[in-house]
C-alpha cells in the first residue's frame, strides 16, 4: 500500500495553540505512525508545589459541600475549578 503524502506540521507559539490545532486535525495527516515506537516513562509524576491558602470558613464549607455532591476530594475540585478559570483567560 503506498504511503500518502504527509502535510507539513505547523509551528506553534504556545501549547494552547497546539491543543486547539489537534482538536480539529487528524494526526495521521501529519505523522507517519507506522514508524512510531513504544516508550515507557518510569515513575513520571507531574511537578507540583504545595501552597497555603487561607479561606473564610463559609467558603471552605461551600467547596466541601460541592465536592461531596460530586463525590470528589475538595482539593481536587479546587484544582479543577482553577484549571477551568485558567483556560477561560
C-alpha positions in Angstrom: 0.0 0.0 0.0 1.5 3.3 -1.0 2.1 5.9 1.7 0.1 9.1 1.4 1.9 12.4 1.3 2.2 14.0 4.7 1.2 17.6 5.4 3.7 19.9 6.8 3.4 20.3 10.6 2.9 23.9 11.6 5.0 25.6 14.2 3.1 26.5 17.4 3.7 29.6 19.5 2.1 28.1 22.6 0.9 24.8 24.0 -2.7 26.2 24.0 -2.4 26.9 20.3 -1.2 23.3 19.6 -4.0 21.9 21.7 -6.5 23.9 19.7 -4.9 22.6 16.4 -5.0 18.9 17.4 -8.7 19.2 18.4 -9.6 19.8 14.8 -6.9 17.9 12.9 -6.1 14.2 12.4 -2.5 13.3 13.4 -2.3 10.7 10.6 -2.3 13.6 8.1 0.9 14.9 9.6 2.8 12.0 11.2 3.8 8.6 9.9 2.6 6.5 12.7 4.0 3.3 11.1 7.4 4.4 12.3 6.2 5.0 15.9 8.0 3.2 18.7 6.7 2.3 22.1 8.3 4.1 25.0 7.9 3.8 28.8 8.2 6.7 31.2 9.1 5.2 34.6 7.9 7.0 37.7 6.7 10.0 35.8 4.9 12.4 38.1 3.7 15.9 37.4 5.6 18.6 39.2 3.5 20.1 41.9 4.1 22.7 44.6 2.3 22.9 48.0 0.8 26.2 48.9 -1.0 27.5 52.0 -4.3 29.2 51.2 -6.5 30.8 53.8 -10.2 30.8 53.1 -13.1 32.0 55.1 -14.8 29.1 56.9 -18.1 29.5 55.0 -16.2 29.4 51.6 -14.4 26.2 52.5 -17.6 24.6 53.7 -19.3 25.5 50.4 -16.4 24.0 48.5 -16.5 20.8 50.6 -20.3 20.5 50.0 -19.9 20.9 46.3 -17.1 18.3 46.3 -19.3 15.9 48.3 -22.1 16.3 45.8 -19.6 15.3 43.0 -18.0 12.6 45.1 -14.5 14.0 44.7 -12.0 15.3 47.2 -12.4 19.0 47.8 -8.8 19.8 47.0 -9.2 18.1 43.6 -12.3 20.1 42.9 -10.4 23.3 43.7 -7.7 22.3 41.2 -10.4 21.5 38.5 -12.0 24.9 39.1 -8.7 26.8 39.0 -7.8 25.0 35.7 -11.1 25.9 34.2 -10.6 29.5 35.1 -7.1 29.5 33.6 -8.4 28.1 30.3 -11.1 30.8 30.2 -8.4 33.5 30.1 
